[in-house]
């Protein structure tokens, strides 16, 4: 995707060939800042402090974090320590564990002297695979946008509502929920995105709007509670959201507030699609509400907010009364019954075990 007209990814190797470059997403939308990671501890901090965020991207960042650890020590104990350090950074998104499991399994089979080069190669493969997956999700989601367009009068705008940031900033490139939008825009379709601000971190207003603006996609930022009103008045044709973990039964864990959007969509007969890269599927659990660990983050994300003043200064202010306690649940679970369909790199399917197994038959138990 483009920043100032220049195509970029969200994570890369620097010119030295070993340190890792990232975009500091905590500085967006007011400043575009890149950082250089040189240690596993820096990679872990980047993930936990949400300098990098989004399930696919933190998986790639963790993979490169393993590479940085092996530059110091490539033995088994050091590899295990790196795994343990990184896997604790974010408990909800399954891609983190998926990437770390893939890295450790691949490297444990090799002699320590061969591990460093193999680690960088494997991390690059994980990043490249994410780009390919997201492009394919975009193509399958584009078919759904075309279907929505066929139900409208010729030339009418297709209105998509999204929540949080499931754009290219949450992945290595393309995004999940935004990939169909970008492809529709590049195909010359008239498309417009309603961007939920997505409290408490404002990832819609700060990140999704920033990247859509940079890529030239028409969009409008709305407060989180506006979506139901828009749906009641026929102003939303379909919803695309991402996911941090989806169960084998099709329950979807995503940024807090996704469940409420799904309820509104169901009540107004608006198709509600979840764009789902296969590494985000947790085949080991069935009940999202009871089994997915929901991350609870610090209260300052709710009590304090950062913005730019009229004279250009970046300031952080407190918006809650002194002494008021704050609860910050970062995710919620949307039951499969509220999801119109899951859009994966292999196609779209029903939000159900059979729907997912139809696309991923290799996951069927041996009989």
C-alpha positions in Angstrom: 0.0 0.0 0.0 1.0 3.6 -0.4 2.3 6.3 1.9 2.7 9.6 0.2 2.4 7.8 -3.1 5.3 5.4 -2.3 4.4 1.6 -1.8 5.5 0.3 1.6 5.2 -2.7 3.8 4.8 -2.5 7.6 7.9 -4.5 8.4 11.2 -5.0 6.6 14.9 -5.7 7.0 17.0 -2.6 7.1 19.9 -1.9 4.8 22.3 -3.7 7.2 20.5 -7.0 6.3 19.7 -8.0 9.9 18.0 -5.3 12.0 14.2 -4.9 11.6 12.4 -1.8 10.5 8.8 -1.0 11.6 6.3 1.8 11.5 5.7 3.2 15.0 1.9 3.1 14.8 1.5 4.9 18.1 2.6 8.1 16.3 0.0 7.9 13.6 -1.9 9.8 12.2 0.0 12.9 13.1 3.5 11.7 12.3 5.0 8.9 10.2 7.9 7.5 12.2 9.9 4.4 11.5 12.0 2.6 14.1 14.8 0.1 14.0 14.6 -3.0 16.2 17.9 -4.7 17.1 17.1 -7.1 20.0 14.4 -9.5 21.0 13.5 -7.3 23.9 12.9 -4.4 21.6 10.7 -6.6 19.4 8.7 -7.7 22.4 8.2 -4.1 23.5 7.1 -3.1 20.0 4.4 -5.8 20.2 3.2 -5.3 23.8 3.2 -1.5 23.5 1.4 -1.7 20.1 4.0 0.0 18.1 3.2 -2.8 15.8 -0.3 -4.3 16.1 -2.8 -6.4 14.2 -2.8 -10.2 14.5 -0.9 -10.9 11.2 1.7 -8.2 11.7 2.5 -9.2 15.3 3.1 -12.7 14.1 5.6 -11.5 11.5 7.2 -9.2 14.1 7.6 -12.1 16.5 9.2 -14.2 13.8 11.8 -11.5 13.2 12.2 -11.1 17.0 13.4 -14.7 17.1 15.9 -13.8 14.5 17.3 -11.0 16.6 17.5 -13.3 19.6 19.5 -15.9 17.7 22.1 -13.2 16.7 23.2 -13.4 20.3 22.8 -17.1 21.0 21.4 -19.8 18.7 21.3 -22.6 21.3 18.1 -24.4 22.4 17.8 -22.6 25.8 18.1 -19.2 24.1 15.6 -20.1 21.4 13.1 -21.2 24.1 13.7 -18.0 26.1 13.0 -15.9 23.0 9.8 -17.9 22.4 8.6 -17.4 26.0 9.5 -13.7 25.9 7.5 -13.0 22.7 4.5 -15.3 23.2 3.6 -13.4 26.4 3.4 -10.0 24.7 -0.3 -10.3 23.5 -2.5 -13.1 24.7 -5.5 -12.9 22.4 -4.2 -12.9 18.8 -3.5 -16.5 17.7 -1.1 -15.5 14.9 1.5 -14.6 17.5 1.7 -18.2 18.8 1.3 -19.6 15.3 4.3 -17.8 14.0 6.4 -18.6 17.0 5.5 -22.3 16.9 6.4 -22.3 13.2 9.8 -20.7 13.9 10.7 -22.9 16.8 9.7 -26.1 15.1 11.7 -25.2 12.0 14.8 -24.2 13.9 14.9 -26.9 16.5 15.4 -29.4 13.7 18.6 -27.6 12.7 22.1 -27.4 14.2 22.6 -24.2 16.1 25.2 -23.1 13.6 22.6 -23.2 10.8 19.8 -21.5 12.7 20.4 -17.8 12.2 20.3 -17.8 8.4 17.4 -20.3 8.5 15.5 -18.0 10.9 15.7 -15.0 8.7 14.6 -17.0 5.7 11.7 -18.5 7.6 10.6 -15.0 8.9 10.7 -13.6 5.4 8.6 -16.5 4.2 6.0 -15.8 7.0 5.9 -12.1 5.9 5.6 -13.0 2.2 2.9 -15.6 2.9 0.9 -13.0 4.8 1.0 -10.7 1.8 -0.2 -13.4 -0.5 -3.0 -14.5 1.9 -4.3 -11.0 2.2 -4.3 -10.4 -1.6 -6.3 -13.6 -2.0 -8.8 -12.5 0.7 -9.2 -9.3 -1.2 -10.0 -11.1 -4.4 -12.7 -13.2 -2.7 -14.1 -10.2 -0.8 -14.2 -8.2 -4.1 -16.7 -10.8 -5.4 -18.9 -9.9 -2.5 -18.6 -6.2 -3.2 -19.5 -6.8 -6.8 -22.5 -8.8 -5.7 -23.6 -5.9 -3.5 -23.1 -3.5 -6.4 -25.4 -5.7 -8.6 -28.2 -5.1 -6.1 -27.9 -1.3 -6.4 -28.7 1.0 -9.3 -25.9 1.4 -11.8 -23.4 4.0 -10.7 -24.5 4.1 -7.1 -21.8 4.0 -4.4 -21.2 0.8 -2.4 -20.9 1.7 1.3 -18.8 -0.6 3.4 -18.6 -0.3 7.2 -15.5 -1.5 9.1 -14.4 -1.6 12.7 -10.9 -1.1 14.2 -8.0 -1.3 11.8 -7.8 -4.5 9.8 -6.0 -2.6 7.0 -2.4 -3.0 5.7 -1.1 -1.5 9.0 -2.4 -4.6 10.8 -0.7 -6.9 8.4 2.4 -7.0 6.3 0.5 -5.5 3.3 -3.0 -5.2 1.8 -4.9 -5.8 5.1 -7.7 -8.3 5.7 -10.9 -6.3 5.9 -9.6 -3.5 3.7 -8.1 -5.8 1.0 -11.4 -6.1 -0.9 -11.9 -2.4 -0.6 -8.5 -1.6 -2.1 -9.1 -4.0 -5.0 -12.6 -2.5 -5.6 -11.1 1.0 -5.6 -8.3 0.0 -8.0 -10.9 -1.6 -10.2 -12.6 1.7 -10.6 -15.7 0.9 -8.5 -17.5 3.6 -6.6 -16.8 2.6 -3.1 -17.0 4.5 0.2 -16.0 3.3 3.7 -17.6 4.2 7.0 -14.7 4.1 9.5 -15.6 3.4 13.1 -13.4 5.5 15.3 -12.9 2.4 17.5 -12.4 3.5 21.1 -10.5 3.2 23.2 -7.3 3.5 21.0 -9.1 5.1 18.1 -7.5 2.7 15.6 -10.2 3.4 13.1 -9.9 7.2 13.2 -6.1 7.1 13.6 -5.0 4.2 11.4 -7.8 3.1 9.0 -8.6 6.6 8.0 -5.0 7.5 7.6 -4.2 4.6 5.3 -7.4 5.0 3.3 -6.6 8.7 2.9 -3.1 7.9 1.7 -4.4 5.4 -0.8 -7.1 7.8 -2.1 -10.2 5.7 -1.0 -13.3 7.8 -0.2 -14.2 7.4 3.5 -15.9 9.0 6.5 -15.0 8.7 10.1 -17.9 8.0 12.5 -18.2 7.5 16.2 -18.6 3.8 17.2 -22.3 4.1 18.0 -23.3 5.5 14.6 -23.2 2.2 12.7 -26.7 1.0 13.8 -28.3 4.3 12.7 -26.6 4.1 9.3 -27.8 0.6 8.8 -31.4 1.5 9.8 -31.4 4.1 7.0 -30.0 1.8 4.3 -26.6 3.6 4.3 -24.5 0.4 4.7 -24.4 -2.3 2.0 -22.1 -4.7 3.8 -19.7 -4.9 6.8 -16.1 -6.1 6.6 -14.2 -6.7 9.8 -11.0 -8.5 10.8 -10.3 -11.1 13.5 -7.6 -11.8 16.0 -8.7 -15.3 16.7 -11.6 -17.4 15.2 -12.6 -20.7 16.7 -13.2 -24.0 14.9 -16.9 -23.4 15.2 -16.7 -19.9 13.6 -17.0 -17.6 16.6 -14.9 -14.5 16.0 -12.8 -12.6 18.4 -12.0 -9.1 17.3 -11.6 -5.6 18.7 -14.1 -4.6 21.3 -17.3 -3.3 19.8 -17.4 -5.8 16.9 -20.1 -7.8 18.6 -22.4 -4.8 18.8 -21.9 -4.1 15.1 -22.8 -7.6 14.2 -26.0 -7.3 16.3 -27.0 -4.2 14.4 -26.2 -5.8 11.1 -28.3 -8.8 11.9 -31.3 -6.6 12.9 -31.1 -4.7 9.7 -30.3 -7.5 7.3 -26.9 -6.1 6.4 -24.3 -8.8 5.4 -21.6 -9.0 8.0 -18.4 -10.6 6.8 -15.2 -11.4 8.7 -12.0 -11.4 6.7 -10.0 -14.3 8.0 -6.4 -15.4 7.2 -6.1 -19.0 8.0 -3.3 -18.5 10.6 -6.0 -16.6 12.7 -8.1 -19.8 13.0 -7.6 -21.6 16.3 -8.6 -25.2 15.6 -8.0 -26.2 19.2 -11.0 -24.4 20.7 -14.7 -24.4 19.9 -16.4 -21.9 22.2 -15.1 -18.3 21.7 -17.0 -16.7 24.5 -15.7 -19.2 27.1 -12.3 -20.2 25.7 -10.7 -17.2 24.1 -8.5 -15.2 26.5 -9.6 -11.6 26.4 -6.7 -9.1 26.9 -7.3 -6.4 29.5 -5.1 -3.4 28.9 -4.2 -0.4 31.0 -6.8 2.1 32.0 -4.9 5.1 30.5 -6.0 4.0 27.0 -9.5 4.9 28.0 -8.8 7.7 30.5 -6.3 9.6 28.3 -6.3 10.7 24.7 -3.7 12.1 22.4 -4.3 14.6 19.6 -3.0 17.6 17.8 -3.8 21.1 19.0 -4.7 24.0 16.7 -1.2 25.3 16.9 0.3 22.0 15.9 1.4 20.6 19.2 0.8 16.9 20.0 -0.7 16.7 23.5 -2.1 14.0 25.7 -5.0 14.9 28.0 -7.1 13.1 30.6 -10.8 12.9 29.8 -12.2 11.0 32.9 -12.8 12.3 36.4 -9.9 11.9 38.8 -10.4 8.7 40.9 -12.9 7.0 38.5 -11.9 3.4 37.9 -11.5 2.2 34.3 -12.0 -1.3 32.8 -10.3 -1.8 29.4 -11.4 -5.0 27.7 -9.6 -5.0 24.4 -11.7 -7.6 22.5 -15.1 -9.2 22.3 -16.5 -12.4 20.7 -19.1 -12.3 18.0 -21.0 -15.7 17.9 -20.9 -17.5 14.6 -24.7 -17.2 14.3 -24.3 -13.4 13.7 -21.7 -13.8 11.0 -22.9 -13.9 7.4 -19.7 -15.5 6.1 -15.9 -15.9 6.7 -13.7 -14.7 3.8 -10.4 -16.6 3.7 -7.6 -16.9 1.2 -9.3 -20.1 -0.1 -12.7 -18.5 -0.5 -15.8 -17.5 1.5 -17.7 -20.0 3.7 -20.4 -20.2 6.3 -19.2 -19.3 9.9 -19.3 -22.9 11.1 -17.1 -25.9 11.6 -18.4 -27.5 8.3 -17.9 -24.3 6.5 -14.3 -24.0 7.6 -13.5 -27.6 7.0 -15.0 -27.3 3.5 -12.2 -24.9 2.7 -9.5 -26.6 4.9 -10.3 -30.3 4.5 -6.8 -31.2 5.8 -8.1 -30.2 9.2 -10.7 -33.0 9.3 -9.9 -35.6 12.0 -8.6 -38.9 10.6 -11.4 -41.4 10.5 
